[in-house]
Amino acid sequence: MGSDQIEKALLDHHGLRITPAMSEYIIAKLKSSSGAEVPIIAGDAKTGVPIRAVIPSHTLEAYISPQS
């Protein structure tokens, strides 16, 4: 589970750019299992406009699971 995987997945699937600090926050939230959703502060990849998003934790876990 790496922060670069999360950054790439959010960019590819949602058009969001996040900082390395935000990806570490996401990893910590997923490890703590403290909810069904993870709040994220990101930037729109096309415009750079700051965005607050809420993504289901199961969606994020699918992005960082080892590929079979």
C-alpha positions, 0 to 999 in steps of 0.5 A, a space after each residue: 500500500 503506497 501513497 503513490 498508488 493512491 495519488 495515481 488512482 485518484 488522478 486516473 479515476 476521479 480527476 483529483 490531484 492530492 499531495 503526499 501528505 493527503 495520501 498519507 492521511 488517506 492511508 491512516 484513515 483506511 488503517 484505522 477503519 474509522 468510517 465508511 467514507 474518507 474526506 479528501 481535500 484535493 485539486 481538480 486536475 484540469 483547473 487546479 480548483 481546490 475540491 473537498 470530496 468524500 470517497 467511500 473507503 471500499 473504493 479507495 481500498 480497491 485502488 490500493 489492493 494488490 492486483 491479481 
